[in-house]
Every structure is written in C-alpha cells, then in structure tokens.
Amino acid sequence: EPYRRQRQMCIRDSCSRLITFETDSKTVHNVVFTFGCNGNGQGISALVEGMDVEQVIRLLSHIDCNGRGTSCPAQLAQALNEARTGKLVPLK
C-alpha cells in the first residue's frame, strides 16, 4: 500500500472550519470536517473515501453553498488541489 500523508487546511466562508484528510499518490482517505453540518461532513467523507484525487477535485470544486461562492465540498477540492501541487504540506 502506498504511503499516506495526513494534511489539514483551515477553511473560510463555509460552515466547517478545518478539514483533515490523508492522500497517497492517487487516492483520498479519512476526510474529517471540523464543525459545520455533521451529517453532510460524514456523507462527503464516506462518498470520497478511496476515490481518485483528480476525480474528487473535478466533482466538488464548483459546489456553492447559499451564494457564498464556496462550500465545504469545494473547500475539500481546494485542499486536495493544494496538496497535489505541493502548496499544502503534510503534517509532521
């Protein structure tokens, strides 16, 4: 199994305040949203578990919550993109 790296990103303009997740070279694992709608956070986490990083980014990046211009799923897509491009470093 490829080595997984855990990352966290503080998020703004959505109900959640923090996303913690793991990625290996291709897939998403163990997504946890802190604060926000617990049911939606758990649902998103269950749906993206084991999915391809690029696919999650494509599916979630344009979701808008109540005209905020972003959402918890869109923030996850942003965090995954930043992790993919090296802007979001793994936790130690």
LOMARKOL-515530 format. One record per residue: residue in one letter; x, z, y of N, C-alpha, C in turn. Coordinates in steps of 0.05 Angstrom, whole numbers, plus 5000, padded with zeros to 4 digits. Layout:
BEGIN
aa=A; n_c1=X; n_c3=Z; n_c2=Y; ca_c1=X; ca_c3=Z; ca_c2=Y; c_c1=X; c_c3=Z; c_c2=Y .
...
***
This chain:
BEGIN
aa=E; n_c1=5017; n_c3=5000; n_c2=4976; ca_c1=5000; ca_c3=5000; ca_c2=5000; c_c1=5018; c_c3=5000; c_c2=5025 .
aa=P; n_c1=5012; n_c3=4983; n_c2=5045; ca_c1=5028; ca_c3=4982; ca_c2=5069; c_c1=5027; c_c3=5009; c_c2=5084 .
aa=Y; n_c1=5047; n_c3=5014; n_c2=5099; ca_c1=5049; ca_c3=5039; ca_c2=5115; c_c1=5029; c_c3=5039; c_c2=5138 .
aa=R; n_c1=5013; n_c3=5060; n_c2=5139; ca_c1=4993; ca_c3=5062; ca_c2=5160; c_c1=5004; c_c3=5078; c_c2=5184 .
aa=R; n_c1=4996; n_c3=5070; n_c2=5208; ca_c1=5006; ca_c3=5084; ca_c2=5232; c_c1=4982; c_c3=5093; c_c2=5247 .
aa=Q; n_c1=4981; n_c3=5119; n_c2=5254; ca_c1=4959; ca_c3=5130; ca_c2=5269; c_c1=4964; c_c3=5127; c_c2=5299 .
aa=R; n_c1=4942; n_c3=5120; n_c2=5313; ca_c1=4943; ca_c3=5117; ca_c2=5342; c_c1=4919; c_c3=5131; c_c2=5355 .
aa=Q; n_c1=4922; n_c3=5137; n_c2=5381; ca_c1=4899; ca_c3=5148; ca_c2=5396; c_c1=4899; c_c3=5134; c_c2=5423 .
aa=M; n_c1=4875; n_c3=5131; n_c2=5433; ca_c1=4872; ca_c3=5120; ca_c2=5460; c_c1=4849; c_c3=5134; c_c2=5475 .
aa=C; n_c1=4855; n_c3=5145; n_c2=5498; ca_c1=4834; ca_c3=5156; ca_c2=5516; c_c1=4819; c_c3=5132; c_c2=5527 .
aa=I; n_c1=4793; n_c3=5135; n_c2=5528; ca_c1=4776; ca_c3=5113; ca_c2=5538; c_c1=4760; c_c3=5122; c_c2=5562 .
aa=R; n_c1=4752; n_c3=5102; n_c2=5578; ca_c1=4737; ca_c3=5107; ca_c2=5602; c_c1=4712; c_c3=5090; c_c2=5602 .
aa=D; n_c1=4693; n_c3=5097; n_c2=5618; ca_c1=4669; ca_c3=5081; ca_c2=5622; c_c1=4651; c_c3=5078; c_c2=5598 .
aa=S; n_c1=4654; n_c3=5097; n_c2=5579; ca_c1=4636; ca_c3=5097; ca_c2=5556; c_c1=4632; c_c3=5127; c_c2=5549 .
aa=C; n_c1=4613; n_c3=5132; n_c2=5531; ca_c1=4606; ca_c3=5159; ca_c2=5524; c_c1=4629; c_c3=5174; c_c2=5509 .
aa=S; n_c1=4643; n_c3=5160; n_c2=5492; ca_c1=4666; ca_c3=5172; ca_c2=5478; c_c1=4689; c_c3=5176; c_c2=5498 .
aa=R; n_c1=4706; n_c3=5194; n_c2=5491; ca_c1=4730; ca_c3=5199; ca_c2=5509; c_c1=4756; c_c3=5193; c_c2=5495 .
aa=L; n_c1=4756; n_c3=5192; n_c2=5468; ca_c1=4781; ca_c3=5188; ca_c2=5454; c_c1=4774; c_c3=5173; c_c2=5428 .
aa=I; n_c1=4791; n_c3=5154; n_c2=5420; ca_c1=4789; ca_c3=5141; ca_c2=5395; c_c1=4815; c_c3=5146; c_c2=5380 .
aa=T; n_c1=4813; n_c3=5155; n_c2=5355; ca_c1=4836; ca_c3=5158; ca_c2=5338; c_c1=4832; c_c3=5139; c_c2=5314 .
aa=F; n_c1=4852; n_c3=5125; n_c2=5306; ca_c1=4850; ca_c3=5106; ca_c2=5284; c_c1=4877; c_c3=5101; c_c2=5271 .
aa=E; n_c1=4876; n_c3=5089; n_c2=5248; ca_c1=4900; ca_c3=5080; ca_c2=5234; c_c1=4899; c_c3=5050; c_c2=5229 .
aa=T; n_c1=4922; n_c3=5038; n_c2=5230; ca_c1=4924; ca_c3=5010; ca_c2=5222; c_c1=4949; c_c3=5006; c_c2=5205 .
aa=D; n_c1=4948; n_c3=4987; n_c2=5187; ca_c1=4972; ca_c3=4978; ca_c2=5174; c_c1=4977; c_c3=4951; c_c2=5187 .
aa=S; n_c1=4990; n_c3=4933; n_c2=5174; ca_c1=4996; ca_c3=4908; ca_c2=5187; c_c1=4972; c_c3=4890; c_c2=5191 .
aa=K; n_c1=4950; n_c3=4895; n_c2=5177; ca_c1=4927; ca_c3=4877; ca_c2=5179; c_c1=4900; c_c3=4891; c_c2=5181 .
aa=T; n_c1=4897; n_c3=4916; n_c2=5172; ca_c1=4870; ca_c3=4928; ca_c2=5170; c_c1=4867; c_c3=4954; c_c2=5185 .
aa=V; n_c1=4842; n_c3=4960; n_c2=5190; ca_c1=4834; ca_c3=4984; ca_c2=5206; c_c1=4825; c_c3=5006; c_c2=5186 .
aa=H; n_c1=4832; n_c3=5031; n_c2=5192; ca_c1=4825; ca_c3=5053; ca_c2=5175; c_c1=4820; c_c3=5078; c_c2=5192 .
aa=N; n_c1=4803; n_c3=5096; n_c2=5182; ca_c1=4799; ca_c3=5123; ca_c2=5192; c_c1=4794; c_c3=5124; c_c2=5222 .
aa=V; n_c1=4775; n_c3=5108; n_c2=5232; ca_c1=4768; ca_c3=5109; ca_c2=5260; c_c1=4751; c_c3=5133; c_c2=5266 .
aa=V; n_c1=4758; n_c3=5148; n_c2=5287; ca_c1=4743; ca_c3=5172; ca_c2=5295; c_c1=4739; c_c3=5170; c_c2=5325 .
aa=F; n_c1=4714; n_c3=5172; n_c2=5334; ca_c1=4707; ca_c3=5173; ca_c2=5362; c_c1=4702; c_c3=5203; c_c2=5369 .
aa=T; n_c1=4714; n_c3=5212; n_c2=5391; ca_c1=4710; ca_c3=5239; ca_c2=5401; c_c1=4691; c_c3=5239; c_c2=5424 .
aa=F; n_c1=4670; n_c3=5255; n_c2=5421; ca_c1=4647; ca_c3=5256; ca_c2=5440; c_c1=4631; c_c3=5230; c_c2=5436 .
aa=G; n_c1=4612; n_c3=5225; n_c2=5454; ca_c1=4595; ca_c3=5202; ca_c2=5451; c_c1=4573; c_c3=5207; c_c2=5430 .
aa=C; n_c1=4559; n_c3=5186; n_c2=5422; ca_c1=4538; ca_c3=5188; ca_c2=5402; c_c1=4550; c_c3=5190; c_c2=5375 .
aa=N; n_c1=4547; n_c3=5213; n_c2=5362; ca_c1=4559; ca_c3=5218; ca_c2=5336; c_c1=4551; c_c3=5198; c_c2=5315 .
aa=G; n_c1=4525; n_c3=5192; n_c2=5314; ca_c1=4515; ca_c3=5173; ca_c2=5294; c_c1=4526; c_c3=5145; c_c2=5298 .
aa=N; n_c1=4527; n_c3=5135; n_c2=5323; ca_c1=4538; ca_c3=5109; ca_c2=5328; c_c1=4568; c_c3=5108; c_c2=5321 .
aa=G; n_c1=4582; n_c3=5129; n_c2=5329; ca_c1=4611; ca_c3=5130; ca_c2=5323; c_c1=4616; c_c3=5129; c_c2=5293 .
aa=Q; n_c1=4600; n_c3=5145; n_c2=5278; ca_c1=4604; ca_c3=5144; ca_c2=5249; c_c1=4596; c_c3=5117; c_c2=5237 .
aa=G; n_c1=4575; n_c3=5105; n_c2=5248; ca_c1=4567; ca_c3=5078; ca_c2=5239; c_c1=4589; c_c3=5057; c_c2=5244 .
aa=I; n_c1=4599; n_c3=5057; n_c2=5268; ca_c1=4621; ca_c3=5038; ca_c2=5274; c_c1=4645; c_c3=5042; c_c2=5256 .
aa=S; n_c1=4652; n_c3=5068; n_c2=5252; ca_c1=4675; ca_c3=5075; ca_c2=5236; c_c1=4671; c_c3=5065; c_c2=5207 .
aa=A; n_c1=4647; n_c3=5069; n_c2=5196; ca_c1=4641; ca_c3=5061; ca_c2=5169; c_c1=4642; c_c3=5030; c_c2=5166 .
aa=L; n_c1=4631; n_c3=5017; n_c2=5186; ca_c1=4630; ca_c3=4987; ca_c2=5185; c_c1=4657; c_c3=4974; c_c2=5187 .
aa=V; n_c1=4675; n_c3=4985; n_c2=5203; ca_c1=4701; ca_c3=4972; ca_c2=5206; c_c1=4723; c_c3=4981; c_c2=5186 .
aa=E; n_c1=4717; n_c3=5002; n_c2=5171; ca_c1=4736; ca_c3=5012; ca_c2=5151; c_c1=4746; c_c3=4989; c_c2=5133 .
aa=G; n_c1=4772; n_c3=4985; n_c2=5133; ca_c1=4784; ca_c3=4965; ca_c2=5115; c_c1=4782; c_c3=4936; c_c2=5126 .
aa=M; n_c1=4769; n_c3=4932; n_c2=5149; ca_c1=4766; ca_c3=4905; ca_c2=5160; c_c1=4793; c_c3=4896; c_c2=5172 .
aa=D; n_c1=4795; n_c3=4870; n_c2=5174; ca_c1=4818; ca_c3=4857; ca_c2=5187; c_c1=4817; c_c3=4863; c_c2=5217 .
aa=V; n_c1=4840; n_c3=4871; n_c2=5228; ca_c1=4843; ca_c3=4879; ca_c2=5256; c_c1=4832; c_c3=4856; c_c2=5274 .
aa=E; n_c1=4841; n_c3=4832; n_c2=5269; ca_c1=4833; ca_c3=4809; ca_c2=5286; c_c1=4802; c_c3=4805; c_c2=5285 .
aa=Q; n_c1=4790; n_c3=4809; n_c2=5262; ca_c1=4761; ca_c3=4805; ca_c2=5260; c_c1=4747; c_c3=4827; c_c2=5276 .
aa=V; n_c1=4756; n_c3=4852; n_c2=5274; ca_c1=4743; ca_c3=4873; ca_c2=5289; c_c1=4745; c_c3=4868; c_c2=5319 .
aa=I; n_c1=4769; n_c3=4859; n_c2=5328; ca_c1=4772; ca_c3=4853; ca_c2=5357; c_c1=4753; c_c3=4831; c_c2=5365 .
aa=R; n_c1=4750; n_c3=4810; n_c2=5349; ca_c1=4732; ca_c3=4788; ca_c2=5356; c_c1=4703; c_c3=4797; c_c2=5357 .
aa=L; n_c1=4695; n_c3=4813; n_c2=5337; ca_c1=4667; ca_c3=4822; ca_c2=5336; c_c1=4658; c_c3=4842; c_c2=5357 .
aa=L; n_c1=4677; n_c3=4859; n_c2=5365; ca_c1=4669; ca_c3=4882; ca_c2=5382; c_c1=4677; c_c3=4880; c_c2=5412 .
aa=S; n_c1=4695; n_c3=4862; n_c2=5418; ca_c1=4706; ca_c3=4862; ca_c2=5445; c_c1=4687; c_c3=4856; c_c2=5468 .
aa=H; n_c1=4664; n_c3=4843; n_c2=5462; ca_c1=4646; ca_c3=4835; ca_c2=5484; c_c1=4620; c_c3=4852; c_c2=5484 .
aa=I; n_c1=4619; n_c3=4874; n_c2=5469; ca_c1=4595; ca_c3=4890; ca_c2=5469; c_c1=4594; c_c3=4907; c_c2=5494 .
aa=D; n_c1=4571; n_c3=4906; n_c2=5508; ca_c1=4567; ca_c3=4921; ca_c2=5533; c_c1=4545; c_c3=4942; c_c2=5528 .
aa=C; n_c1=4550; n_c3=4966; n_c2=5540; ca_c1=4531; ca_c3=4988; ca_c2=5537; c_c1=4518; c_c3=4993; c_c2=5564 .
aa=N; n_c1=4493; n_c3=4987; n_c2=5567; ca_c1=4477; ca_c3=4993; ca_c2=5591; c_c1=4490; c_c3=4983; c_c2=5617 .
aa=G; n_c1=4501; n_c3=4959; n_c2=5616; ca_c1=4513; ca_c3=4948; ca_c2=5641; c_c1=4539; c_c3=4960; c_c2=5650 .
aa=R; n_c1=4552; n_c3=4975; n_c2=5633; ca_c1=4578; ca_c3=4988; ca_c2=5641; c_c1=4601; c_c3=4969; c_c2=5640 .
aa=G; n_c1=4598; n_c3=4946; n_c2=5628; ca_c1=4620; ca_c3=4927; ca_c2=5625; c_c1=4637; c_c3=4932; c_c2=5601 .
aa=T; n_c1=4631; n_c3=4953; n_c2=5586; ca_c1=4646; ca_c3=4960; ca_c2=5562; c_c1=4627; c_c3=4977; c_c2=5545 .
aa=S; n_c1=4638; n_c3=4987; n_c2=5523; ca_c1=4623; ca_c3=5004; ca_c2=5504; c_c1=4644; c_c3=5017; c_c2=5486 .
aa=C; n_c1=4634; n_c3=5036; n_c2=5470; ca_c1=4652; ca_c3=5048; ca_c2=5450; c_c1=4664; c_c3=5027; c_c2=5431 .
aa=P; n_c1=4648; n_c3=5009; n_c2=5420; ca_c1=4659; ca_c3=4988; ca_c2=5403; c_c1=4679; c_c3=4970; c_c2=5418 .
aa=A; n_c1=4673; n_c3=4963; n_c2=5443; ca_c1=4691; ca_c3=4946; ca_c2=5458; c_c1=4717; c_c3=4961; c_c2=5464 .
aa=Q; n_c1=4716; n_c3=4987; n_c2=5468; ca_c1=4740; ca_c3=5003; ca_c2=5473; c_c1=4757; c_c3=5004; c_c2=5447 .
aa=L; n_c1=4744; n_c3=5006; n_c2=5424; ca_c1=4759; ca_c3=5005; ca_c2=5399; c_c1=4773; c_c3=4978; c_c2=5396 .
aa=A; n_c1=4760; n_c3=4956; n_c2=5403; ca_c1=4772; ca_c3=4930; ca_c2=5402; c_c1=4796; c_c3=4929; c_c2=5421 .
aa=Q; n_c1=4793; n_c3=4940; n_c2=5445; ca_c1=4816; ca_c3=4941; ca_c2=5464; c_c1=4839; c_c3=4957; c_c2=5452 .
aa=A; n_c1=4833; n_c3=4980; n_c2=5441; ca_c1=4854; ca_c3=4997; ca_c2=5429; c_c1=4869; c_c3=4982; c_c2=5406 .
aa=L; n_c1=4853; n_c3=4968; n_c2=5390; ca_c1=4866; ca_c3=4953; ca_c2=5368; c_c1=4883; c_c3=4931; c_c2=5378 .
aa=N; n_c1=4874; n_c3=4917; n_c2=5399; ca_c1=4889; ca_c3=4896; ca_c2=5411; c_c1=4915; c_c3=4907; c_c2=5423 .
aa=E; n_c1=4914; n_c3=4930; n_c2=5437; ca_c1=4938; ca_c3=4942; ca_c2=5448; c_c1=4957; c_c3=4951; c_c2=5426 .
aa=A; n_c1=4946; n_c3=4961; n_c2=5404; ca_c1=4963; ca_c3=4969; ca_c2=5381; c_c1=4977; c_c3=4944; c_c2=5369 .
aa=R; n_c1=4961; n_c3=4923; n_c2=5367; ca_c1=4972; ca_c3=4898; ca_c2=5355; c_c1=4994; c_c3=4886; c_c2=5372 .
aa=T; n_c1=4992; n_c3=4888; n_c2=5399; ca_c1=5012; ca_c3=4877; ca_c2=5417; c_c1=5034; c_c3=4896; c_c2=5424 .
aa=G; n_c1=5033; n_c3=4920; n_c2=5413; ca_c1=5054; ca_c3=4940; ca_c2=5418; c_c1=5051; c_c3=4956; c_c2=5443 .
aa=K; n_c1=5029; n_c3=4953; n_c2=5458; ca_c1=5024; ca_c3=4969; ca_c2=5482; c_c1=5016; c_c3=4998; c_c2=5476 .
aa=L; n_c1=5004; n_c3=5002; n_c2=5453; ca_c1=4994; ca_c3=5028; ca_c2=5445; c_c1=5012; c_c3=5037; c_c2=5421 .
aa=V; n_c1=5029; n_c3=5056; n_c2=5427; ca_c1=5049; ca_c3=5064; ca_c2=5406; c_c1=5037; c_c3=5084; c_c2=5387 .
aa=P; n_c1=5047; n_c3=5085; n_c2=5362; ca_c1=5037; ca_c3=5104; ca_c2=5342; c_c1=5043; c_c3=5132; c_c2=5350 .
aa=L; n_c1=5026; n_c3=5151; n_c2=5340; ca_c1=5032; ca_c3=5179; ca_c2=5343; c_c1=5056; c_c3=5187; c_c2=5326 .
aa=K; n_c1=5070; n_c3=5207; n_c2=5335; ca_c1=5093; ca_c3=5216; ca_c2=5320; c_c1=5085; c_c3=5233; c_c2=5297 .
***
